[in-house]
Each structure stands twice: as C-alpha cells, then as structure tokens.
Amino acid sequence: MKCLLEFQHHIFDNGKPFNIIINNKTYSSDSPPTIFYELNFNYSTEINQNLQHKIFTLKNFTPGLGQRMTITGIKVNGKPYYNFYSFCYFQMENNLYVDNTLKHNATELCFNGNFIFSIEDNINQFLFFPYYYSKQPNDWVSNNVVMECKNPFGCLHGDGDVKPHIESNVQREEPHTNLKYFNEPYSKEFIKGENIDILCLGCSVTQGKSVNYDHRWCTLLQKLSKSRVGNFAVPAAGSETILNNLQCAIKDFKVKKVVILLPNLERQLIRWQWDNLYFNLPLVYTDNDHSGTFYTENFWATISQIVNQLKQKTSKKDKEVIQSNKKAIIDIINLCRNKSVELRISSWDPIVYKWLKLNTSKKELLTFFQKIDIGTGAGPTESYPGPRSHSYWIEKNFNQIVTN
C-alpha cells in the first residue's frame, strides 16, 4: 500500500527565518516548501517494518522570538485526514535552556528537532476501515463503525455528518465518540463455535436504526423466547450481503434457526482485493447513496473515492441488480433447507414480499413488516420504522418463529 502524504502548515518566523530540512535539502522558513512524503506499508510484514518516519528537521530557532511552524492538516492521497494529531511526534534536539524531550500529538513546533510521523502507537487507527476486511475471500460483511456503538438509538457512520441547523446533537453521540479502531467480523459478545438459537439478518431496520436497543425486534424476540438470539444485521445490506453472512454464520456457529427481514432489491455487495486483503462493501443504489459519504476516519483511502471508483467499474443496470438479488434470496432459501437450518423470512418492501409469496412456503414466510410509526432517535431527517412497528411485527410472528 502506498500513501502520498501532504503536510499542510503555517509558519510564523517574526522576520528571523529558521531552517526546514527535507531529505538533506535545506529550505528557509521565509520561502517554505510544500512537504510531501511517500509512505509504503505492507500488511504481511507490518510488525517488522519501519513504523516511524522522519518527515523533516527544524534548525536555527532563535529563543524568545516566538518562531513556530504549525501543522494545520494532513492530506492522504489528496484527501484530508481529519483526526491526524495522534500520528504527530516531535523529537526536540539541540535546544538551549530546555529539556530535549519527545512530544506527542505535536502540531505546534517551536523548537529545533525532528518532526516524526509515527504509526507505531496508533496501528489500529492507521489500519482502521469502516467495513471489516480479511485475508480470506468471501469473509464476513460487518460495519466496524456501528457494530459496537453504545448510543441506544444507533450511531451514524463515521463522523455522523450531523447538521446542527437540522438535527439536535443531543440525539446522537458527539462526532467520533462511536469510533473504536478495530477490525472485527462481529461483536465480541459472540464466540466462534457457540450455539445461536435464532440468527437475525437484515439491513439497518433489523440493526435497529433510530429505535432504542430494548425496542428492536431482535431484542424483543430474545426477551420473549428466552433464547440465544444474534443480531448480525448490517446497515445498507442487500440480499447478497445477507446470503454472504448467512454462509459465514453457518460456518462459524451452530445455527438452529434464522429470521431474515429483507430490504428492497436495489442493493449490491461489492468485493475487491487490495494489498493481499479482501474487502466487502454493501452499496445502496439510490440517488442519495449514503454508502460512501459519512466516512473520514480510514487513513489510507477515503471510502467515497473507493465507492465512486467501484461504481464506475461495476455499476449495473437496475434489472441486473434486481435479478442478482432475487438469485441471492433463492440461494438463501436453498442453503437453509440443505443445511437443516429453519428459515423464517419476510420483508419491509412490498415488491419483495409479493415475490416471496411465490418462492417460499407458508411455514417460512412471516407477515409483512409494516411501518406503523417512525423512529425519532436518529433525527428528523431520517425515516425508519419506530418501536411500535418492531413490537407489532414480533407479536404477529412470534409463535411462527419459535415453533419448529
């Protein structure tokens, strides 16, 4: 993986220039250079490679004049990376009257020394990507941002894109507080190989966007059935994503029954390989595609760039996407029957539900998921089913779900 870093800066020298040394070439602060650095990183040898990179050296500061160089931002491959502070270190060197120490989160530089870009102490942040990636193809599709979200109403993607003039910040966690820099296929509350009585799969409706955790249909199902219920729903998931995660779940767990709430058919699972790693990204093909707009925390590439590039290469006509999703649903039904996993399935989309009536048995098909009310927890700009919608659907279908 190659990253071209651009260090944006502001210099104040009070008329007394100091020196900036880059690759053994000296520049004066009164005619400062644009600072670029090419960072190479190999995932397969990450432990043995250099994780600290000296970008430049500052010399000839005059004590007492207030000279300084401020790192105002970092661009990665031409795009700004907003949470860059933790990568900035400054090793003070050859300064009079002060201790020459190592400064962390150093963006205000007013001493002689070396500016270091370090990923050694921030390797999880550096490797973070909004969706789970793996060294194995066709592995889990999981959203690293929302999976461990502690906001009871659900977290937005990335920085949240909160618009104060439209939404109340009180309704959401503050920007970035939902982020944990890890890469996991599913929540750590589930242990590989254990029994899951009822596996729940779907999109953001099943994941519980805008509904308090205690009122989501998966949570209600667990309380009423007193069974081990696993909610493995993924925001933006389509039928291909659900099929993929069903295959992974049957491989990783002992699954007895699966309940699936299908979305519409205009969704697709995009796969690609990058630097010996495999990525899966669910996309929603709509005019207002949120799949690539909320992410700023991945270091080495903004997800919006990836989404746009992949759409250009893999975008399909509506009929092809719809046909692919229908095939995925048929594969879901056949997989459950072949693996002796009891299937209960429905949809919140009328077109999908009508199609399900023709392709599933009465025992497998649950009632249609109606939007009786609208959840308010995610803010007024979004329209997701509310708590009464979730509880009503479980009440109507509980006996059919738990009956063998």
C-alpha positions in Angstrom: 0.0 0.0 0.0 1.3 3.4 -0.9 0.1 6.7 0.6 1.2 10.1 -0.6 1.2 12.4 2.5 1.0 16.1 2.2 1.7 18.1 5.4 -0.1 21.4 5.4 1.5 24.1 7.6 1.6 27.7 8.7 4.8 29.4 9.5 5.5 32.4 11.8 9.1 33.5 12.0 8.8 37.2 13.1 11.3 38.2 10.4 14.0 35.9 11.6 14.0 32.8 9.4 14.8 29.3 10.6 15.6 26.3 8.5 13.5 23.3 7.3 15.5 20.3 6.2 13.8 17.7 4.0 15.8 14.8 2.6 19.0 16.6 3.3 17.9 19.7 1.4 17.6 22.9 3.4 14.8 25.5 2.9 14.3 28.8 4.6 11.1 29.5 6.6 10.6 32.7 4.6 10.2 30.6 1.4 8.7 27.4 2.8 8.3 24.3 0.7 5.3 22.1 0.1 6.0 19.0 2.2 5.3 15.6 0.6 6.2 12.1 1.9 5.5 8.8 0.3 4.6 6.2 2.8 4.8 2.5 1.9 3.1 -0.1 4.0 2.9 -3.9 3.6 0.3 -5.7 5.7 2.1 -9.0 5.5 5.2 -7.7 7.2 3.7 -4.9 9.3 5.4 -6.0 12.5 8.9 -5.9 11.0 8.8 -2.7 9.0 9.5 0.9 9.9 6.6 2.4 11.7 8.2 5.8 12.5 9.0 8.2 9.6 11.1 11.3 9.9 9.4 13.9 7.7 11.6 17.0 8.2 14.1 18.6 10.7 13.9 22.2 12.1 17.0 24.1 12.9 18.3 27.5 13.9 15.3 28.7 16.0 16.1 31.9 17.9 15.0 31.6 21.6 12.4 34.3 22.7 11.2 35.4 19.2 8.1 33.2 19.2 9.0 31.5 15.9 6.9 28.5 15.1 5.7 26.1 12.5 2.1 24.8 12.9 0.9 21.6 11.2 -2.6 22.5 10.2 -3.6 19.4 8.3 -2.6 16.2 6.5 -3.8 15.1 3.2 -3.6 11.4 2.2 -3.6 10.7 -1.5 -5.1 14.2 -2.0 -7.9 13.9 0.6 -7.8 15.5 4.1 -7.5 13.2 7.1 -9.1 14.9 10.0 -8.0 13.0 13.0 -4.3 13.2 12.3 -3.0 14.6 15.6 -2.1 11.3 17.2 0.4 10.5 14.4 2.4 13.7 15.0 5.5 13.4 17.2 8.4 15.9 17.7 11.8 14.9 19.0 13.4 18.0 20.4 17.1 18.2 19.6 19.9 20.8 20.2 17.8 23.3 22.1 19.3 25.6 24.8 17.7 26.2 28.2 15.1 23.4 27.9 15.0 19.6 28.2 15.1 17.9 24.8 12.1 15.6 25.1 9.7 13.7 22.7 6.4 15.5 22.2 3.2 13.5 21.4 0.4 15.0 19.4 2.8 17.6 18.3 1.4 20.1 15.8 2.7 23.3 17.2 6.5 23.2 16.6 8.6 25.9 18.2 12.0 24.2 18.9 14.8 22.6 17.0 14.3 18.9 16.3 12.7 16.2 14.1 9.1 16.0 13.1 8.1 12.3 13.0 5.0 10.7 11.6 4.5 7.6 13.8 2.0 4.8 13.4 3.7 2.6 15.9 1.5 3.6 18.8 -1.6 4.1 16.6 -1.5 1.0 14.4 -5.2 0.2 15.0 -6.2 3.7 13.9 -3.9 3.5 10.9 -5.3 0.2 9.8 -8.9 1.1 10.5 -11.5 0.8 7.7 -15.3 1.3 8.2 -16.0 -2.2 7.0 -14.4 -5.4 8.1 -11.6 -6.7 5.9 -10.0 -10.1 5.9 -7.1 -12.2 4.5 -9.8 -14.7 3.4 -12.1 -14.1 0.4 -15.9 -14.0 0.9 -15.5 -13.4 4.7 -18.0 -11.6 6.9 -19.5 -8.2 5.9 -19.5 -6.1 9.0 -19.6 -2.4 9.8 -16.8 -1.6 12.2 -18.2 1.9 13.0 -21.7 0.9 14.1 -21.1 -2.6 15.4 -20.0 -1.6 18.9 -22.0 1.6 19.0 -23.1 2.5 22.5 -25.7 5.0 21.5 -29.1 3.3 22.3 -30.6 4.8 19.1 -27.7 3.7 16.9 -24.7 5.6 15.6 -24.2 7.3 12.3 -21.4 6.3 10.0 -18.0 7.9 10.7 -18.2 11.4 11.9 -22.0 11.4 11.8 -22.4 14.2 9.3 -24.5 15.9 11.9 -26.1 19.2 10.7 -26.8 21.3 13.8 -29.4 23.5 11.9 -31.4 20.4 11.1 -30.7 17.9 13.9 -30.1 18.1 17.6 -26.7 16.8 18.6 -28.3 15.5 21.8 -30.0 12.9 19.7 -26.7 11.4 18.7 -23.3 10.8 20.1 -20.8 13.5 19.6 -18.7 13.2 16.4 -16.2 10.3 16.5 -17.1 9.1 20.0 -18.7 6.0 18.5 -15.4 5.0 16.8 -13.2 2.2 18.0 -10.2 1.4 15.9 -10.5 -2.3 15.4 -11.3 -4.7 12.6 -13.8 -7.4 13.7 -16.2 -9.7 11.8 -18.9 -9.4 14.5 -19.5 -8.3 18.1 -17.2 -9.8 20.7 -20.3 -11.0 22.6 -20.4 -13.9 20.2 -17.7 -16.6 20.4 -16.9 -18.7 17.4 -18.3 -22.2 17.6 -21.1 -21.4 20.1 -24.8 -22.1 19.6 -27.0 -19.4 18.3 -30.7 -20.4 18.7 -32.0 -17.7 16.4 -29.8 -15.8 14.0 -31.2 -12.4 12.8 -30.2 -11.0 9.5 -31.2 -7.8 7.6 -30.3 -4.2 6.9 -30.5 -1.1 9.1 -34.1 -1.8 10.0 -33.1 -5.1 11.7 -29.9 -3.5 13.1 -32.3 -1.1 14.8 -31.5 2.4 13.4 -33.5 5.1 15.2 -35.0 2.7 17.7 -33.9 2.2 21.3 -32.0 -1.0 21.7 -34.6 -2.5 24.0 -37.4 -2.0 21.4 -35.7 -3.6 18.4 -37.4 -6.7 17.1 -34.4 -8.9 17.6 -34.1 -7.8 21.3 -37.8 -8.3 21.8 -37.5 -11.8 20.3 -34.7 -12.6 22.7 -36.7 -11.4 25.7 -39.9 -13.3 24.8 -38.3 -16.5 23.6 -35.5 -16.5 26.3 -33.2 -17.9 23.6 -29.8 -17.0 22.4 -30.5 -14.5 19.7 -27.8 -13.0 17.5 -28.4 -9.7 15.6 -26.0 -9.8 12.7 -27.7 -7.2 10.6 -25.6 -4.7 8.6 -26.7 -1.2 7.6 -27.1 -0.9 3.8 -27.2 -4.7 3.4 -28.9 -6.2 0.5 -29.8 -9.9 -0.2 -26.2 -10.6 -1.4 -24.8 -9.4 1.9 -27.4 -11.3 3.9 -26.5 -14.5 1.9 -22.8 -13.9 2.5 -23.2 -13.5 6.3 -25.6 -16.5 6.5 -22.9 -18.6 4.9 -20.3 -17.3 7.3 -22.6 -17.8 10.3 -23.3 -21.4 9.4 -19.6 -22.0 9.1 -18.6 -20.2 12.3 -21.6 -21.0 14.6 -24.1 -23.8 15.4 -27.2 -22.1 13.9 -30.6 -23.6 14.6 -32.9 -21.0 13.1 -32.6 -17.9 11.1 -35.0 -14.9 10.8 -34.4 -12.6 7.9 -36.0 -9.3 7.1 -35.2 -8.4 3.5 -34.8 -4.9 2.2 -35.5 -3.8 -1.4 -33.8 -5.2 -4.4 -31.7 -2.1 -5.5 -28.6 -3.1 -3.4 -25.4 -4.8 -4.2 -22.4 -6.3 -2.4 -19.1 -5.1 -3.9 -15.9 -7.1 -3.4 -12.4 -6.2 -4.1 -8.8 -7.2 -3.2 -6.2 -4.7 -2.1 -2.7 -5.5 -0.8 -3.4 -9.2 -0.1 -6.6 -8.3 1.8 -10.2 -8.8 0.8 -12.9 -6.2 1.2 -16.7 -6.4 1.1 -18.8 -3.3 0.9 -22.6 -3.1 0.7 -24.0 -0.4 -1.6 -27.4 1.1 -1.9 -28.1 2.2 -5.5 -30.2 5.3 -5.0 -29.9 9.0 -5.9 -29.0 9.7 -2.3 -26.5 6.9 -1.7 -25.2 7.2 1.9 -22.8 4.3 1.4 -19.8 6.5 0.8 -20.5 9.8 2.3 -20.0 9.6 6.1 -16.5 8.1 6.4 -13.5 10.2 7.2 -11.6 8.0 9.7 -10.0 5.5 7.4 -6.4 6.6 6.9 -5.2 5.2 3.6 -8.2 5.9 1.3 -11.4 7.8 1.7 -14.3 5.4 1.2 -16.1 7.8 -1.0 -13.2 7.5 -3.5 -13.4 3.7 -3.4 -17.2 3.7 -3.8 -17.1 6.1 -6.8 -14.3 4.1 -8.5 -16.1 0.8 -7.9 -19.4 2.1 -9.1 -17.8 3.2 -12.3 -16.3 -0.3 -12.8 -19.1 -2.5 -11.5 -22.3 -0.5 -11.8 -25.1 -2.5 -13.4 -28.5 -1.7 -14.9 -31.4 -1.9 -12.4 -32.6 -5.2 -14.0 -29.3 -6.9 -13.4 -29.0 -5.8 -9.8 -32.6 -6.9 -9.1 -32.0 -10.2 -10.8 -28.8 -10.8 -8.8 -30.7 -10.1 -5.5 -33.5 -12.5 -6.4 -31.0 -15.2 -7.1 -29.4 -14.4 -3.7 -32.8 -14.9 -2.0 -33.3 -18.2 -3.7 -29.8 -19.3 -2.6 -30.7 -18.3 1.0 -33.8 -20.5 0.9 -31.9 -23.4 -0.6 -28.9 -23.1 1.8 -31.2 -23.2 4.9 -33.0 -26.2 3.5 -29.8 -28.1 2.6 -28.2 -27.3 6.0 -31.3 -28.1 8.0 -31.5 -24.6 9.4 -35.1 -23.4 10.0 -35.9 -20.3 8.0 -38.3 -17.6 8.7 -38.3 -14.7 6.2 -40.1 -11.5 5.4 -39.5 -8.0 4.1 -40.5 -4.4 4.6 -40.6 -3.8 0.9 -43.9 -4.6 -0.8 -42.4 -5.8 -4.1 -40.0 -8.2 -2.3 -42.8 -9.5 -0.1 -45.0 -10.2 -3.1 -42.2 -12.1 -4.7 -41.5 -14.1 -1.5 -45.1 -15.3 -1.6 -44.3 -17.1 -4.8 -41.0 -18.6 -3.7 -41.3 -19.6 -0.1 -43.5 -22.0 1.9 -46.2 -20.8 4.3 -44.2 -22.1 7.2 -41.1 -20.0 6.1 -43.0 -16.8 5.2 -43.7 -14.3 8.1 -46.2 -11.4 7.8 -45.2 -8.2 6.1 -43.2 -5.7 8.2 -45.3 -2.6 8.3 -44.1 0.9 9.1 -46.7 1.8 11.7 -44.7 4.6 13.3 -41.4 6.4 12.6 -38.4 6.3 15.0 -37.2 9.6 16.3 -33.9 8.6 17.8 -31.9 9.1 14.6 -33.2 12.6 14.0 -35.9 14.2 11.9 -34.0 13.9 8.6 -34.3 10.1 8.6 -37.4 7.9 8.4 -37.1 4.4 9.9 -39.8 2.2 11.5 -40.4 3.1 15.1 -40.7 1.0 18.2 -44.4 0.1 17.6 -43.5 -1.2 14.2 -41.0 -3.6 15.7 -43.2 -4.8 18.6 -46.2 -5.3 16.3 -44.2 -7.4 13.9 -42.9 -9.6 16.6 -46.4 -10.0 18.2 -47.8 -11.1 14.9 -45.0 -13.6 14.1 -43.7 -14.8 17.5 -45.5 -18.1 17.5 -44.4 -18.9 14.0 -40.8 -18.0 14.7 -40.4 -20.1 17.8 -42.4 -23.1 16.6 -40.4 -25.9 15.0 
